Amino acid sequence: MNARDLVLGRLRSALGPEPAGPAEVPREYRLAGRPADVDLLAHRLVDYRATVHRCADGEVARVVDDILGGRRVVVPPGLPRRWLPATVEAVTDDRLGTEQLAAVDGVVTAAAVAVAETGTIVLDGAPDQGRRIITLLPDVHVCVLRADQVVAGLPDAVGRLDPRRPLTWISGPSATSDIELDRVEGVHGPRNLHVVILPPTPDPAPDPAADAAVDPATDAAPDPATDSAPDPAA
């Protein structure tokens, strides 16, 4: 062994074994629907000149009536009909053409997820969100989402989305500016964006029948073979 090998051997011994790779850091602490994230999302949206409404699920129809009452709107086939007031003429999108979509006044959809840090609403083409084109041609877009769909940052949103789906990322109403910074709205999509934020999805109600069938002492359903009443003739 020469001096070079001796020195390198001592260095390797001092460094110890090479780690297999960086340790994975758990991210469970980044929960969706935190009040601070919902407030930040609302702040970002207002800064982008969108309008934010906060209400209960049963009040969505009233909000839609205030925005689009008496007008013609297109809706995706899976949108909850309870969100639509009787004052709007709702047209379900069954592959409507561009001319038909251009003739409506607005669109009402749900959302897949929302990003608080960037003020972004993401649609993924689910039945309650519909095709991308129906959110681009109408002048008014009303988007309904629940607080538990709001995440802190983009990595959190990407982790919830399916990359194989057609994703539409919306950060405020459509707008652009020319070289002199003259703002023009409605060039690439709706000029007016209304985001309706609902409370988190409620937990399922307990089943009283299932609870009654469980023996509190054993936390298990009673066994008819062993828990039957005694035979009077015995």
C-alpha positions in Angstrom: 0.0 0.0 0.0 1.5 3.3 -1.0 1.0 6.7 0.7 -1.8 7.7 -1.6 -3.9 4.6 -0.8 -3.2 5.1 2.9 -4.4 8.7 2.9 -7.5 7.9 0.9 -8.3 4.9 3.1 -8.1 7.1 6.2 -10.4 9.7 4.6 -13.0 7.0 3.7 -12.9 5.7 7.3 -13.4 9.2 8.7 -16.3 9.9 6.4 -18.2 6.7 7.3 -20.6 4.8 5.1 -22.3 6.6 2.3 -26.0 7.3 3.0 -28.5 5.6 0.7 -30.3 8.8 -0.1 -32.1 11.8 1.5 -34.5 10.9 4.2 -38.2 11.3 3.2 -39.8 14.2 5.0 -43.5 13.6 5.9 -45.9 16.3 4.8 -49.0 15.3 6.7 -48.9 18.5 8.6 -50.0 20.4 5.5 -53.7 19.9 5.8 -56.4 21.2 3.4 -59.0 23.7 4.4 -57.0 25.6 7.1 -58.8 28.9 7.8 -55.6 30.8 7.2 -55.3 29.3 3.7 -58.9 30.0 2.9 -58.5 33.6 3.9 -55.3 33.9 1.8 -57.1 32.4 -1.2 -59.9 35.0 -0.9 -57.3 37.8 -0.5 -55.5 36.7 -3.7 -58.7 36.4 -5.7 -59.9 39.8 -4.7 -56.4 41.2 -5.6 -56.9 39.6 -9.1 -60.3 41.5 -9.3 -62.4 38.3 -8.8 -65.4 38.4 -6.5 -65.5 36.1 -3.5 -68.7 34.9 -1.8 -68.8 32.9 1.4 -72.0 31.1 2.2 -73.6 27.7 3.1 -74.5 25.1 0.5 -78.2 26.0 0.8 -77.4 29.6 -0.1 -75.6 29.0 -3.4 -78.8 29.4 -5.4 -79.4 32.8 -3.9 -75.8 33.9 -4.8 -76.2 32.6 -8.4 -79.5 34.5 -8.6 -77.8 37.7 -7.5 -75.1 37.3 -10.2 -77.0 35.7 -13.1 -80.7 35.9 -12.3 -82.8 36.2 -15.4 -80.0 35.2 -17.7 -79.0 32.1 -19.7 -76.2 29.9 -18.3 -74.5 26.7 -19.3 -73.8 24.1 -16.7 -71.9 20.8 -16.8 -74.1 17.6 -16.6 -72.9 16.7 -13.1 -73.5 20.1 -11.4 -75.8 19.9 -8.3 -79.1 21.3 -9.5 -79.8 22.7 -6.0 -77.2 25.4 -6.8 -79.3 26.8 -9.6 -82.2 29.2 -8.9 -85.4 29.1 -10.9 -84.6 32.5 -12.3 -81.9 31.3 -14.6 -82.3 29.4 -17.9 -79.9 26.5 -17.4 -78.6 24.8 -20.5 -76.8 21.5 -19.8 -73.6 21.1 -21.9 -74.2 18.0 -24.1 -71.3 18.8 -26.5 -72.7 22.3 -27.4 -71.0 24.0 -30.3 -69.0 27.3 -30.0 -71.8 29.4 -31.4 -74.2 28.0 -28.8 -71.8 28.6 -26.0 -71.0 32.1 -27.1 -74.7 32.9 -26.9 -75.0 32.1 -23.1 -74.4 34.7 -20.4 -72.5 32.7 -17.9 -71.4 29.3 -16.6 -71.6 27.7 -13.2 -69.2 24.9 -12.2 -67.6 23.2 -9.2 -63.8 22.9 -8.8 -61.2 20.2 -8.2 -58.8 22.1 -5.9 -57.7 25.7 -5.1 -54.3 27.0 -4.3 -54.1 29.6 -1.5 -50.6 31.0 -2.2 -51.3 31.8 -5.9 -55.0 32.4 -5.7 -55.6 29.7 -8.3 -58.7 27.6 -9.0 -58.1 24.3 -10.7 -60.7 22.4 -12.8 -60.1 18.8 -14.0 -63.0 18.1 -16.3 -65.0 16.1 -13.7 -68.8 15.8 -14.3 -69.5 18.8 -12.1 -66.9 20.9 -13.9 -67.4 20.0 -17.5 -65.3 20.6 -20.6 -62.7 23.4 -20.6 -64.4 25.3 -23.4 -67.5 26.0 -21.3 -65.4 28.0 -18.9 -63.7 30.0 -21.6 -66.4 31.4 -23.8 -69.1 32.8 -21.4 -68.5 36.2 -20.0 -69.3 35.3 -16.3 -67.9 32.2 -14.5 -69.3 31.2 -11.1 -67.1 28.6 -9.5 -68.3 26.8 -6.3 -65.7 25.1 -4.0 -65.6 23.9 -0.5 -63.1 25.0 2.1 -61.5 21.6 2.4 -60.6 21.8 -1.3 -58.2 24.7 -0.5 -54.5 23.8 -0.1 -51.5 25.9 0.8 -49.3 25.6 -2.3 -48.8 24.2 -5.7 -47.1 21.0 -4.6 -50.1 20.2 -2.4 -52.5 20.8 -5.3 -50.4 18.6 -7.7 -50.5 15.8 -5.2 -54.3 15.8 -5.3 -54.7 16.0 -9.1 -54.6 13.3 -11.7 -52.1 14.5 -14.4 -54.0 12.4 -17.0 -57.0 14.7 -16.7 -57.5 18.0 -18.7 -56.5 20.5 -16.1 -57.5 24.2 -16.3 -55.7 26.6 -13.9 -57.6 29.9 -13.3 -56.1 32.8 -11.5 -58.6 35.6 -11.6 -60.7 36.9 -14.5 -59.1 36.7 -17.9 -56.9 39.8 -18.6 -53.9 40.9 -20.6 -51.9 44.1 -21.0 -50.2 45.6 -24.1 -46.8 47.1 -24.1 -48.2 50.3 -22.5 -49.7 48.2 -19.7 -53.2 49.0 -20.8 -55.3 46.2 -19.2 -57.9 44.5 -21.4 -60.2 41.9 -19.8 -62.0 39.0 -21.3 -59.5 38.2 -24.0 -58.7 34.6 -23.1 -61.8 33.8 -21.0 -64.5 35.3 -18.8 -64.2 38.9 -17.8 -66.0 38.2 -14.5 -65.0 35.5 -12.0 -67.1 34.8 -8.9 -65.8 32.2 -6.5 -68.3 30.8 -3.9 -66.6 29.2 -0.9 -68.6 26.8 1.1 -67.9 25.3 4.5 -65.9 22.0 4.6 -67.7 18.8 3.6 -69.5 17.6 6.7 -68.6 14.2 8.2 -71.1 11.4 7.5 -73.8 11.2 10.2 -73.6 8.2 12.5 -76.0 5.3 11.9 -78.1 4.9 15.0 -79.1 1.4 14.0 -75.5 0.3 13.7 -74.7 1.9 17.0 -77.6 0.1 18.7 -76.4 -3.3 17.3 -73.0 -3.0 19.0 -72.5 -4.2 22.6 -70.8 -1.4 24.5 -69.0 -3.9 26.7 -67.3 -5.7 23.9 -67.6 -3.2 21.1 -69.0 -6.0 18.9 -72.4 -7.0 17.7 -74.2 -9.5 20.0 -74.2 -13.1 19.0 -77.7 -14.5 18.9 -76.4 -18.0 19.7 -74.8 -17.0 23.0 -76.9 -13.9 24.0 -80.4 -15.5 23.7 -82.8 -15.4 26.6 -82.8 -18.5 29.0 -85.2 -21.3 28.4 -88.0 -21.1 31.0 -88.4 -24.9 30.9 -84.7 -25.4 31.9 
